[in-house]
Amino acid sequence: MTVEPNLVSREVLLMQLSAVLPDENRSLGIPPACYADAGLLALEQQAVFQHGWVGLGRADRWPDAGDYSAMDIGGVPLIVLRNRSGALKAFANSCRHRGSQLLNGDGNCKKIKCPFHWWTYDLDGRLKVYPRMETAVDFDPGEFGLVEFTVAVEHGFAFVSFEDHPPSIFEWLGDFDEFHQAWGIGHWKMARIREFEVQCNWKTFIEVFNEYYHLPMVHPDSINWLYPEPDAVDIVKGQFTTQFGATEGAAALMADTQQHALPLAPGLQGREAAGTRYTWIYPNLTFALSQDSMWIYQAFPLAQDRCHVIQTICFPADSVALDDFEQRAKYYYDRIDAALAEDLPFLEQQQLGLNSPFAKPGRFGTLEPSVGKFAYWYAQQMLRGLKPG
């Protein structure tokens, strides 16, 4: 596709993307224009979000038949829905009559009914009701079902691909299981979900979640004490990055609420029982997996300088079943929300700097290797999208 960036020339953009190297210790960062240039957003949506797999969140967000969410993923209006046989489905949120959006928000439905002309689809996307179409010549309702996309569920996470023939989800995740199997997260339960907008690029939001560098500057009196020096970033096979670090206590609790800690995840032992693994599944799903809880973020672009964020907090099923779970979980929510509240002003300030036409790529420090790993992956996707033809 033709790209018309506003902040840099096409030649400068190609040069800067090519300078993002697989070795983050030698690499420049993602070009600032990729965080601030409205002209690049369409390319990013196509090259980054419409190739491969994109995380939808935890599959148990939609537990019952008819549960749905209307989402916008990289410029694609989408319906995620549980059908009557229990399968998770994803459809284009666009009526096959004249394109009206079908559903909004979250809810439960027995059928999908277009509000404009009442074309109606079942939970498998098949067209069932189509008023006043009797005189349409050679009209076959079987040819006018909703556009459907491929969905996969692994480790309790749901993914969607917009490709006609997507790569295997197992290929995409590579050796993900090797680094995460000890926690058994496929059986964990979603306990709380929040959605909100942030005035920053979607990448900066996820980047800050995956680096230790900012902790003493942004969180000096809240959570910095939890985190000593982390392990080196893991060498992985697949479209993700992950890094483990020991913690001084339960990572998802403040210092003065450690006595409310929930039990360890069943079977968890050794180093994994005393630390947190931070993982980023490309492009936009990231989570922290601690001894007793998991907090997840997804960020979706709304504009070059604005994103929609979904925060999900999960716990082992055994913990959720405890009589005092809700009282104890509140302390986890308070800690996670407090850290987020401290991050947001810095992210918005960072965006203001990235908006400058004179902003230039920087370098990665020793405490942000996962950000560097993502930068290389992202640069490769964008370079592919910029190739002629």
C-alpha positions as CSV (number, residue, x, y, z in Angstrom):
1,M,0.0,0.0,0.0
2,T,1.1,3.6,-0.5
3,V,2.1,5.3,2.8
4,E,2.2,9.1,3.1
5,P,3.9,9.8,6.5
6,N,3.6,13.3,7.8
7,L,6.5,13.6,10.2
8,V,9.3,11.9,8.1
9,S,9.9,11.1,4.5
10,R,9.4,7.6,3.3
11,E,13.1,7.2,2.8
12,V,13.9,8.3,6.4
13,L,11.2,5.9,7.7
14,L,12.7,3.0,5.8
15,M,16.2,3.9,7.0
16,Q,15.1,4.2,10.7
17,L,13.1,0.9,10.6
18,S,16.1,-0.9,9.1
19,A,18.2,0.4,12.0
20,V,16.1,-1.6,14.5
21,L,18.3,-4.7,15.1
22,P,17.6,-8.1,16.6
23,D,20.3,-7.4,19.3
24,E,18.7,-4.7,21.4
25,N,22.1,-3.9,22.9
26,R,23.2,-2.4,19.6
27,S,19.8,-1.3,18.2
28,L,18.1,2.0,17.8
29,G,14.4,2.1,18.9
30,I,11.3,2.3,16.8
31,P,11.1,5.5,14.8
32,P,9.1,8.1,16.8
33,A,6.9,8.7,13.8
34,C,5.5,5.3,14.3
35,Y,4.0,6.6,17.6
36,A,2.9,10.0,16.4
37,D,2.2,10.0,12.6
38,A,-1.4,9.7,11.6
39,G,-0.3,8.8,8.1
40,L,1.3,5.6,9.3
41,L,-1.7,4.3,11.3
42,A,-3.4,2.6,8.3
43,L,-0.2,0.8,7.4
44,E,0.3,-0.3,11.0
45,Q,-3.3,-1.6,11.2
46,Q,-2.7,-3.7,8.1
47,A,0.9,-4.8,8.6
48,V,0.7,-5.4,12.4
49,F,-2.9,-6.3,13.3
50,Q,-4.2,-7.9,10.1
51,H,-1.4,-10.4,9.8
52,G,-0.9,-13.4,12.1
53,W,-2.8,-13.5,15.4
54,V,-4.1,-10.8,17.7
55,G,-5.1,-11.5,21.4
56,L,-8.7,-11.0,22.3
57,G,-8.2,-11.5,26.0
58,R,-9.3,-14.4,28.3
59,A,-11.8,-16.8,26.7
60,D,-13.9,-16.9,29.9
61,R,-14.9,-13.3,29.3
62,W,-17.7,-14.9,27.3
63,P,-18.8,-17.9,29.4
64,D,-22.4,-18.4,28.2
65,A,-24.1,-18.9,24.8
66,G,-24.9,-15.5,23.3
67,D,-22.3,-13.6,25.4
68,Y,-20.7,-11.1,23.1
69,S,-18.4,-8.1,22.9
70,A,-18.2,-5.5,20.0
71,M,-14.5,-4.6,19.6
72,D,-12.4,-2.6,17.2
73,I,-9.1,-4.4,16.5
74,G,-6.7,-2.5,14.3
75,G,-9.4,-0.8,12.4
76,V,-11.6,-3.9,12.1
77,P,-15.0,-3.7,13.8
78,L,-15.5,-7.1,15.3
79,I,-18.1,-9.2,17.2
80,V,-16.6,-11.8,19.5
81,L,-19.4,-14.2,20.6
82,R,-20.0,-17.6,22.2
83,N,-22.3,-19.8,20.1
84,R,-24.8,-22.4,21.3
85,S,-22.4,-25.3,21.0
86,G,-19.9,-23.4,23.2
87,A,-17.4,-22.4,20.5
88,L,-16.0,-18.9,20.4
89,K,-16.7,-17.1,17.2
90,A,-15.5,-13.8,15.6
91,F,-17.5,-12.0,12.9
92,A,-17.2,-8.7,11.1
93,N,-19.5,-6.2,12.8
94,S,-21.1,-5.3,9.5
95,C,-24.5,-6.3,8.2
96,R,-24.4,-8.1,4.9
97,H,-27.3,-6.0,3.6
98,R,-25.9,-2.5,3.6
99,G,-23.1,-2.6,6.1
100,S,-24.7,-1.3,9.3
101,Q,-22.9,-2.0,12.6
102,L,-24.8,-4.8,14.3
103,L,-23.9,-4.7,17.9
104,N,-22.4,-2.3,20.5
105,G,-20.6,-2.9,23.8
106,D,-21.0,-6.1,25.7
107,G,-24.0,-8.2,26.4
108,N,-25.9,-11.4,25.7
109,C,-28.1,-12.1,22.6
110,K,-30.1,-15.0,21.3
111,K,-29.6,-13.7,17.7
112,I,-27.8,-10.9,15.9
113,K,-30.4,-8.5,14.6
114,C,-29.5,-5.5,12.4
115,P,-31.2,-2.4,13.8
116,F,-31.4,-0.8,10.4
117,H,-33.5,-3.2,8.3
118,W,-33.8,-6.2,10.7
119,W,-31.7,-8.7,8.8
120,T,-31.1,-11.3,11.4
121,Y,-28.4,-13.9,11.9
122,D,-28.0,-16.8,14.3
123,L,-25.1,-17.3,16.6
124,D,-23.1,-19.0,13.9
125,G,-23.5,-16.0,11.6
126,R,-26.1,-17.6,9.2
127,L,-28.7,-15.2,7.8
128,K,-32.1,-16.3,9.0
129,V,-34.4,-13.3,8.6
130,Y,-34.4,-10.9,5.6
131,P,-37.6,-8.9,5.3
132,R,-39.1,-7.9,1.9
133,M,-36.5,-9.8,-0.1
134,E,-39.1,-12.0,-1.9
135,T,-38.6,-10.2,-5.2
136,A,-34.9,-10.2,-5.2
137,V,-33.7,-12.2,-8.2
138,D,-31.6,-15.3,-7.5
139,F,-31.2,-14.2,-3.8
140,D,-29.6,-17.0,-1.8
141,P,-29.6,-16.2,2.0
142,G,-26.9,-18.9,2.4
143,E,-24.5,-16.6,0.5
144,F,-25.1,-13.7,2.9
145,G,-23.9,-14.9,6.3
146,L,-21.6,-12.7,8.4
147,V,-18.0,-12.6,7.4
148,E,-16.2,-14.9,9.9
149,F,-12.6,-14.9,11.1
150,T,-10.5,-17.7,12.5
151,V,-10.4,-18.0,16.4
152,A,-8.1,-20.0,18.5
153,V,-8.0,-20.6,22.2
154,E,-4.8,-21.6,24.0
155,H,-3.8,-21.4,27.7
156,G,-7.1,-19.7,28.4
157,F,-6.4,-16.8,25.9
158,A,-8.5,-16.2,22.8
159,F,-6.9,-15.1,19.6
160,V,-8.3,-14.0,16.2
161,S,-6.7,-13.9,12.8
162,F,-8.0,-11.8,9.8
163,E,-6.0,-13.9,7.3
164,D,-7.7,-16.3,5.0
165,H,-5.0,-18.9,5.8
166,P,-3.4,-17.9,9.1
167,P,-0.3,-19.5,10.5
168,S,-0.9,-22.2,13.1
169,I,-1.5,-20.7,16.5
170,F,1.1,-23.3,17.8
171,E,3.6,-21.9,15.4
172,W,2.8,-18.3,16.5
173,L,3.2,-19.2,20.2
174,G,6.2,-21.4,19.7
175,D,7.7,-22.6,23.0
176,F,5.3,-20.4,25.1
177,D,4.2,-23.4,27.1
178,E,7.8,-24.2,28.2
179,F,8.0,-20.9,30.0
180,H,4.4,-20.8,31.4
181,Q,3.3,-24.3,32.1
182,A,4.2,-24.3,35.8
183,W,1.4,-21.9,36.6
184,G,-1.4,-23.8,34.8
185,I,-3.0,-20.6,33.5
186,G,-5.3,-22.4,31.2
187,H,-7.5,-23.1,34.3
188,W,-7.4,-19.7,35.9
189,K,-10.5,-17.5,36.2
190,M,-11.1,-14.0,35.2
191,A,-12.2,-12.0,38.3
192,R,-12.3,-8.4,37.1
193,I,-12.2,-6.5,33.8
194,R,-11.9,-2.7,33.1
195,E,-11.8,-0.8,29.9
196,F,-10.6,2.8,29.4
197,E,-8.9,5.2,27.0
198,V,-5.4,6.5,27.4
199,Q,-3.9,9.6,25.6
200,C,-0.9,7.8,24.2
201,N,0.1,5.4,21.4
202,W,-0.9,1.8,22.1
203,K,2.8,0.6,21.9
204,T,4.0,3.0,24.6
205,F,1.3,1.7,26.9
206,I,2.5,-1.9,26.6
207,E,6.2,-1.0,26.5
208,V,6.1,0.5,30.0
209,F,4.6,-2.7,31.4
210,N,7.5,-4.7,30.1
211,E,10.5,-2.8,31.4
212,Y,12.0,-2.4,34.9
213,Y,13.9,0.8,34.0
214,H,11.1,3.2,35.0
215,L,10.3,1.6,38.4
216,P,12.5,3.8,40.8
217,M,11.5,7.0,38.9
218,V,7.8,6.4,38.5
219,H,7.0,4.1,41.4
220,P,9.5,5.0,44.1
221,D,7.1,4.7,47.1
222,S,4.6,2.1,45.8
223,I,6.0,-1.0,44.0
224,N,9.6,-0.3,43.4
225,W,10.6,-2.2,46.6
226,L,9.1,-5.4,45.2
227,Y,11.5,-5.8,42.3
228,P,15.2,-6.6,42.6
229,E,17.3,-7.0,39.5
230,P,15.4,-9.3,37.0
231,D,16.8,-12.3,35.2
232,A,18.0,-11.8,31.6
233,V,15.3,-11.8,29.0
234,D,14.6,-15.4,27.8
235,I,15.5,-16.6,24.4
236,V,12.3,-17.9,22.9
237,K,10.8,-19.4,19.7
238,G,7.6,-17.7,18.7
239,Q,5.9,-14.3,18.4
240,F,6.4,-13.2,22.1
241,T,9.0,-12.1,24.6
242,T,9.2,-13.0,28.3
243,Q,11.3,-12.2,31.3
244,F,11.3,-13.5,34.8
245,G,12.3,-11.7,38.0
246,A,12.2,-12.6,41.7
247,T,10.1,-10.3,44.0
248,E,10.4,-9.4,47.6
249,G,6.8,-10.5,48.4
250,A,3.5,-11.1,46.6
251,A,4.0,-9.0,43.5
252,A,0.4,-7.9,43.2
253,L,0.1,-6.5,46.7
254,M,1.4,-3.4,48.4
255,A,3.9,-3.6,51.3
256,D,1.2,-3.0,53.9
257,T,-1.3,-5.6,52.6
258,Q,1.0,-8.6,52.1
259,Q,-0.9,-10.4,54.9
260,H,-3.9,-10.7,52.6
261,A,-2.0,-12.8,50.0
262,L,-4.0,-15.6,48.4
263,P,-2.5,-19.1,48.2
264,L,0.1,-20.0,45.6
265,A,-1.1,-21.4,42.3
266,P,-1.5,-25.1,42.7
267,G,1.7,-27.1,42.1
268,L,3.8,-23.9,41.8
269,Q,7.2,-24.4,43.4
270,G,10.9,-23.3,43.3
271,R,11.8,-19.9,41.8
272,E,8.5,-19.5,40.1
273,A,6.8,-19.4,43.5
274,A,8.8,-16.3,44.5
275,G,8.6,-14.1,41.4
276,T,6.8,-12.7,38.4
277,R,7.0,-13.5,34.7
278,Y,6.3,-10.6,32.4
279,T,5.2,-11.7,28.9
280,W,4.2,-9.9,25.7
281,I,2.4,-11.8,23.0
282,Y,2.7,-9.8,19.9
283,P,1.3,-7.5,18.9
284,N,-0.7,-6.1,21.8
285,L,-1.4,-8.6,24.6
286,T,0.8,-8.5,27.7
287,F,0.5,-9.9,31.2
288,A,2.3,-10.3,34.5
289,L,2.1,-13.8,36.0
290,S,2.9,-13.9,39.7
291,Q,2.7,-16.5,42.4
292,D,-1.0,-16.1,43.0
293,S,-2.4,-13.8,40.3
294,M,-2.2,-12.6,36.7
295,W,-2.9,-9.1,35.4
296,I,-3.3,-8.6,31.7
297,Y,-3.4,-5.6,29.4
298,Q,-4.4,-5.3,25.8
299,A,-4.0,-2.0,24.0
300,F,-5.7,-1.2,20.7
301,P,-5.1,1.9,18.5
302,L,-7.9,4.5,18.3
303,A,-5.6,7.1,16.8
304,Q,-1.8,7.5,16.6
305,D,-1.9,9.2,20.0
306,R,-4.8,7.5,21.7
307,C,-5.6,3.9,22.6
308,H,-8.3,1.7,24.1
309,V,-7.0,-0.5,27.0
310,I,-8.5,-3.6,28.5
311,Q,-7.3,-4.6,31.9
312,T,-8.1,-8.1,33.1
313,I,-7.2,-9.7,36.5
314,C,-7.2,-13.4,36.9
315,F,-6.6,-15.9,39.8
316,P,-6.3,-19.7,40.1
317,A,-9.8,-21.4,40.2
318,D,-9.0,-22.6,43.7
319,S,-8.5,-19.1,45.0
320,V,-11.7,-17.8,43.3
321,A,-13.6,-20.5,45.2
322,L,-12.5,-19.4,48.6
323,D,-15.2,-17.9,50.9
324,D,-13.1,-14.7,51.5
325,F,-11.9,-14.3,48.0
326,E,-13.7,-11.1,47.2
327,Q,-12.4,-9.3,50.3
328,R,-8.8,-10.4,49.7
329,A,-9.0,-9.7,45.9
330,K,-9.8,-6.1,46.6
331,Y,-6.2,-5.6,47.9
332,Y,-4.9,-6.9,44.5
333,Y,-7.1,-4.6,42.6
334,D,-6.0,-1.6,44.6
335,R,-2.3,-2.3,44.1
336,I,-2.7,-2.8,40.3
337,D,-4.9,0.3,39.9
338,A,-2.4,2.4,42.0
339,A,0.5,1.4,39.8
340,L,-1.5,2.2,36.7
341,A,-2.5,5.6,38.0
342,E,1.2,6.4,38.5
343,D,2.1,5.3,34.9
344,L,-0.5,7.2,33.0
345,P,0.8,10.8,33.5
346,F,4.2,9.8,32.3
347,L,2.8,8.0,29.3
348,E,0.8,11.1,28.3
349,Q,3.9,13.2,28.8
350,Q,6.0,10.8,26.7
351,Q,3.4,11.1,23.9
352,L,3.8,14.9,23.8
353,G,7.5,14.4,23.2
354,L,7.0,11.8,20.6
355,N,4.7,14.2,18.7
356,S,7.6,16.5,17.9
357,P,8.7,16.4,14.3
358,F,12.3,16.5,15.6
359,A,12.0,13.4,17.8
360,K,14.6,10.8,16.9
361,P,15.1,7.1,17.7
362,G,16.9,6.4,21.0
363,R,18.7,3.4,22.5
364,F,17.7,0.6,24.9
365,G,19.0,0.2,28.4
366,T,19.8,-3.0,30.2
367,L,16.4,-3.1,32.0
368,E,14.2,-2.9,28.9
369,P,15.3,-5.9,26.7
370,S,11.7,-7.0,26.1
371,V,10.9,-3.6,24.6
372,G,13.9,-4.1,22.3
373,K,12.7,-7.5,21.3
374,F,9.3,-6.2,20.4
375,A,10.8,-3.2,18.5
376,Y,12.6,-5.6,16.1
377,W,9.5,-7.7,15.5
378,Y,7.5,-4.5,14.9
379,A,10.0,-3.1,12.5
380,Q,10.0,-6.3,10.5
381,Q,6.2,-6.1,10.1
382,M,6.3,-2.5,9.0
383,L,9.1,-3.0,6.6
384,R,7.1,-5.9,5.0
385,G,4.1,-3.6,4.7
386,L,6.2,-0.9,3.0
387,K,7.6,-3.2,0.3
388,P,6.1,-2.5,-3.1
389,G,3.3,-4.8,-4.2
